[in-house]
Structure formats: C-alpha cells, structure tokens
Amino acid sequence: MTRTYIGKPVTRLEDRRLLTGAGNYIDDVKLPGISTMAILRSPYAHARIQSIDLESARAMEGVIDAFCAADLDAQLPVIPLRLAPFDGFERFLQRPIAVDKVRYVGEPVAVVIAEDRYVAEDALELIEVEFDQLPTISTIEQAAAGNTLIHEAAGENMGTRYTVARGNARAAFDDAAYTRRERFVTNRHGAVPMETRGLIAEFDPEAPLLRLHGATKVNFFNRRHLAAAFDLPETSVELIETDVGGGFGARGELYPEDYLVPIASRRTGGPVKWIEDRRENLTATNHSRDIVCELEIAATAEGEILGMRATVQGDMGAYIRTNGGVVPSKAAQFLPGPYRVPSFSCDVQFLVTNKTPVGTFRGPGRFEANFCRERMLDMMADDLGIDPAELRQRNLLTPRDLPYRIGELVPGDPDATLDRGNYPAALEHLLNECGYADWDPGAETGDGRVRGMGIACFIESSAAGPPESARITVFSNGGVEIRTGASSVGQGTETGLAQICAEFLDIDMNRIDVLHGSTTLVGIGGGTFHSRNTVMAGNATRTAAEALKDRATELAALRWNCDARDLAYDDGAVHQDSDRLTLQELAAFAETRGEMLSADALFDNEKKMSYSYGAHAAQIAIDIATGVVEVERYWLTEEIGRALNPAMVQGQAIGGVIQGLGGTFLDHFVYDEDGQLLTGSLADYLLPTTSELPDITAIALENSPSEFNPMGFKGAGEGGIVAVAGAVGNAVAQALKPYSVSINELPLTPDRLRKLLRGAGA
C-alpha cells in the first residue's frame, strides 16, 4: 500500500460542512405541509389526573389537533428496555403519555399540533387539567421506606435488587489488619448537548410507512420496537439520521416523544415536527449518575488489598427507561477497577423516585465507581502512611495477572475478562509527565490558596453490542461510498471510516463519501454506544475493503480473460505485468455487466470486549476564603491499543476531561422535597466554559493492541471523563488535609467546600 491514513492526524472530512453552516440538523429539514407539535408536561412530581379539557385548545385558530391518552384508542405501548433488562424492571416501564397519573415533573400529559410553534405553545395554556396531588418521593431513603408507592401495582419502589460477588469477602475482612468504611454520593446530572432533541414524523397508514427524521444512536433497535408499537412490518419503518449537535449517551434512546410525534402525524395525515426547548431538555431528557455507594475496603498493614464490600443504590427516577439499569450495575462492576481485589461483594439496588428517569451518560457507572474507589484508596494511603502512587503500584494488575476474569459482577455476564495490558506502566507514564515525584503539597503559596495534586487510575470497556455492518461501492465516476449501520454523534465517524477504507483500497480518501446510521442504507446495524464505532464499524469497513479488492480482481480477470491468481492489487488498481485497471474502470466494466463493484461485510467481536486503561492527575488550588477551586493543570494517559486518528483521539480525551470537570464542580440537577427541579435553566444548571479550562495534557498510549479485533483498536471515547472526579477529589482532599476535610460527595461547589471548612473550624 502506497497511501497511509491509519494513525495519521487527518483533518476531519465532516468539519468543512459543519463549520460553514452546511450541516443538516433536524430543524433544517423542511417538508411540505409540515406542522409543529408541543407537549403539555406535568407541573407536579406525583399526582392523579382527574380530568383533562382540550376543547379550548382545539378551538384556537391555527390548531390542527390536540390529544391526551384518553383520545388514543389502541392500548399505549410501553417504552422497552434495551440494556440491563433485569427481572422486576418490567413493573416500572413508561408509556408515552400519562394515563391516570403523573410521576415526575415534565411527564407528557397532552399534545397540541398547530401550524407553527407559537400557536402550539399558546394553545397549551388553554388546556385545563385537574390534578390531585400526591406525596412525593424525592430521596432513595423515602423510596426504600415504601410509605408512598409510585407504581401501586408493583407493591414497592425497588425496581430490582441483586448481589454479586467473587472470592470470600467476609473472610477477607475477618483477616484484615486494616479496614475502612465510607459513604460516597455522586450528583445527578446529564448530557445537556448543545442541540436539544428533535424529530419529524411522516406517517402514511395506507403505504404503510412511518418515516422518522432525526433518529440516531441505535436506529435498528428503535425501528424494531416502533414497528411493533404501530403494528407495522419492520420494513415499513424508516429512521433517517441527521447531523447531531451532541449525544453523549442521552440522545437516540427511545423516549415518549418517539411515539408521540408519529401518533401526531398519523392523526393529522401530514408531517409533524417536534423540537425540544432547553427547559424540556433539562426536565425530560434522561438524567444520569445519582449513585450512593457505601464502600468498605480491607487490606494488609502494607497496603495490599484483600477485599471490598459495597452497597450501590441508584436513583432511577420515576420509570425504568431503555438503558437506565446500566448506571448502577456498571458502577458495581467497575468498583474493583484495575486492581487485584481477590474478594468482592456488592448489593445493588435500583430505587424509583419522583424524578426524571435515568439513562446513560458518557462513562455510565465508571465515573461514579472511580470517584468512590479512588477516594477510598487515598484515604487508605493516608491511614497507612503510604504514598498514594506507591499504594496503587502495589495493587494494580500486572501483565502477569492479565487476562483477568473479573467474575459475574453483572447478572448475565459470567465471562467478563480484562484483556492483556500493562496498567502500572500507564500510571508510571502519568507520574513522569506530571512531575509527581517533585510535587510538594506543603509548599507556601503566599496567595491565600492551598494546592493539591491527586491521581486516579481506571479501566474502561468498549465495543459491546451486536455486530456492525459496512458496504463499500465504487462508481464509474471514480467516487467511493461507504454505508454503515453505525451512527454518528459528532465523534468523527465519517473521517475514521474513510481513513480505513482509503488505506486498504490504497486510494485518495477525498474520493470517499460515508453514509451512516439510517435504516434505509443497510439491512442491519448495531448503532453507536459504548465507544464501539472504531472497533465495530472500523473493522467491518476493513473487511468490506478487502472483499472489494477481491471482487475487483475477479472483474479484472474476466476483462483480461486470465486467472485471478496471476493478478495483483496495488495503488487503487489491479495489475497484470505493465497493464492496470483502476477501480473506476472496473466499476464501469461492472456496470456494463448490470452489476455494481461493491462488497458487504459484518464484523462481530463475539462479545469479547477490549479494555482501555490509564490514569489521571489533577493539580488544583483552593481559595480558603471563598471555596473556589481552580484546576491549574491536568494530565491523563490512556492505552487505546491503536490510534486511528490521533487528532480525534486527542479531541475525545480533552473533551472528556472538560465534561468531567463540569460533572465534578458544576452540573447538578437539584430537586426540592416536592420533586420540583430547581436547576431547570442554564442560569441555574451550570456548565464549564472556555474561560476556566486548565492546561490539559492527554497522552494516547499504543503499547497493547486489542487481541479481539484485527486492527487492534480499543474504544477511546470515555477514558477522558471516567476518572476526573476521582483525580480532582483526591487533589482537593490533599489540599484541605490540614483542615481534616473529607471529600465524599459531588459536586465540589464553593458552597459545599466552605461548609466543610466551617465545620472543621476554618
């Protein structure tokens, strides 16, 4: 091959389109006769619906239709579970619109379809709903007590509960020279993408056809369930992907609106658009995190971990939606982290409250688990008088320990195994980069601030889920097209797949167009989640490229009337001695035969996941008077096996750190005792901005390629975020060590730190 693209920091192909305003986002889609939908959402966290009067809204000029659950003849479907479908969850599934009762602020109660958004919003004001307010469950303690039931038919507020274990945790604690128990709390927050959710539905019951624009992430899964919900053949449902202004795990799952917009289109007979406003996004899009973890650790006097015991309680919100069970279950699974923990047990509880339902958000469960464990390790190091880095080096799994079977720490996943790697080397690289050995936490600053440096280690799984598809086609005009079932949520899918295709076909990557996500493109697709695109779609693209070269060689043999074994492929062409046929020429020849020069492939890693790993370090300064924390420097190392595009890997890592800093210091969905969201606007729900970003050094390591896919890739989408709270929490704790302040709860706001300092007499 004369052209090399893999491993090069190629400029993203999609950026020119997106940066020049030529992107095609959902609100850019214009269809003839389109109307607009708005949703009346519950103002109460828990109430019975006594009556709904839609007549005034229906009579308003410009209103096309208005409906509530009572107007829908067929039984409303339930929103299905996609991941972590544990027994018991089926009792807590959500219907697209409230029937007799509302269970969280923001739950859909009624819908208006109008000529434009202004009329639709005004018509919502005319809907009269009589509610009978009920007691609110706003904490997991209230949920566990069960004095008020959110779903009466379930008979409890416990979505489900299970215990996982390996080794003998009781014996480990009985024999330990050192034990400690702590309670950790992570804050409820979410993705809050720049672009809110939106959908356009076209429903033609005669065709029959349901076309849904704006779909992304897991379109083939969603198509299957929408087809069942509307009693349509799966081939009659089309999910069309548009450009996306941020996903991060929350976008693309099935929500009530994925059903309500098609219902509105079916009722009106024309296309219907719904665009979420920011208030809706903060109250109705899946929240995440919100874990309480009681963690115990047992060790020898020399700091060798003998065992861990934990209880993980997840606040699931009012319903169990699509993938919400991932959050507590993965928090439990990742609590041992990259360390030798011979004995471990965890009681995992999923509790239902009157809050917005939970789903995944970048690094689900991992961000939470790493905060709890890494804080505990620093506490243990302090108790035993061992340097935090040395303590970790004594306990990290070594190359001799790997691969390492972690046990069935999630029900139904008995063979989860950490693949090969060198965890201590990744930490050592970090320590050298951040100058850890030269750091003096007690140095005088002279500016009224105290400083600290904290470290944290992590592992991160990638590439779960079903197989992924790719189809490559060469046209007689010289263009090359890749189609894949993988979606794009801004991570550079078009560029990455074009790099792989261009290298293996040995052609200019600027000839390549990448079409992705929509169910009309290919017959099967797994979609985008769990850092899987590069591994799954990338290897499918490679396989399709190899198959296309074989097909090109066969066509050349037909053209030259020779044996294909006598031909060679190189430089985008098939060669025979001094003669050559380019892909473009072979595509033209194929067209004369009534066929296309194309190849399909499906890549399946047979559920063998690859694990990236690494370490984070944060250097911070705290103003004791105000409690304000400044992150001065940040470093991270991440072993990703092989970097497809180092520039995109760097972007993912730095973006992840920034998002993690937001989750550590700012992002917080705060509810009052009545279940009202107090941070329901961007004036109250705070996000990081460019003005307060630290100097970030992100180092991608490529020393341990994955053994589970031919190209050696590991996911690189979440390593930047998962250990931020752990590293920053440890840095803050070190800085405040003279005040005996314990850092056990997120977010680390100035108010919280000032309160802790006052409590310590500062």
Sequence and secondary structure as in RCSB ss.txt:
>XXXX:A:sequence
MTRTYIGKPVTRLEDRRLLTGAGNYIDDVKLPGISTMAILRSPYAHARIQSIDLESARAMEGVIDAFCAADLDAQ
LPVIPLRLAPFDGFERFLQRPIAVDKVRYVGEPVAVVIAEDRYVAEDALELIEVEFDQLPTISTIEQAAAGNTLI
HEAAGENMGTRYTVARGNARAAFDDAAYTRRERFVTNRHGAVPMETRGLIAEFDPEAPLLRLHGATKVNFFNRRH
LAAAFDLPETSVELIETDVGGGFGARGELYPEDYLVPIASRRTGGPVKWIEDRRENLTATNHSRDIVCELEIAAT
AEGEILGMRATVQGDMGAYIRTNGGVVPSKAAQFLPGPYRVPSFSCDVQFLVTNKTPVGTFRGPGRFEANFCRER
MLDMMADDLGIDPAELRQRNLLTPRDLPYRIGELVPGDPDATLDRGNYPAALEHLLNECGYADWDPGAETGDGRV
RGMGIACFIESSAAGPPESARITVFSNGGVEIRTGASSVGQGTETGLAQICAEFLDIDMNRIDVLHGSTTLVGIG
GGTFHSRNTVMAGNATRTAAEALKDRATELAALRWNCDARDLAYDDGAVHQDSDRLTLQELAAFAETRGEMLSAD
ALFDNEKKMSYSYGAHAAQIAIDIATGVVEVERYWLTEEIGRALNPAMVQGQAIGGVIQGLGGTFLDHFVYDEDG
QLLTGSLADYLLPTTSELPDITAIALENSPSEFNPMGFKGAGEGGIVAVAGAVGNAVAQALKPYSVSINELPLTP
DRLRKLLRGAGA
>XXXX:A:secstr
     TTS    HHHHHHHTT   BGGG   TT EEEEEEE SSSSEEEEEEE HHHHHSTTEEEEEEGGG  S 
     B S   TTGGGG   SS SSEE STT EEEEEEESSHHHHHHHHTT EEEEEE     SHHHHHHTSS S
SGGGTSSEEEEEEEEES HHHHHHT SEEEEEEEE  EE    SS  EEEEEEETTTTEEEEET  SSHHHHHHH
HHHHTT  GGGEEEE  B S  TTTTTS  THHHHHHHHHHHHTS EEEE  HHHHHHHS BEE EEEEEEEEE 
TT  EEEEEEEEEEE  SSB BTTTHHHHHHHHTSSTTB  SEEEEEEEEE  SS  B   SSTTHHHHHHHHHH
HHHHHHHHHT  HHHHHHHHB  TTT SEE    STT TT EE S  HHHHHHHHHHHTTGGG  TT   SSSEE
EEEEEEEEEEEE  SS EEEEEEE TTS EEEEES   SSS HHHHHHHHHHHHHTS GGGEEEEES TTT S  
  S TT IIIIIHHHHHHHHHHHHHHHHHHHHHHHTS GGG EEETTEEEETTEEEEHHHHHHHHHHTT  EEEE
EEE  TT  EEEEEEEEEEEEEETTT  EEEEEEEEEEE SS S HHHHHHHHHHHHHHHHHHHHT    B TTS
 BS  STTTS    GGG  EEEEEEE SS  SSSTT     SSTTTTTHHHHHHHHHHHHTGGGT    BS   H
HHHHHHHHHTT 
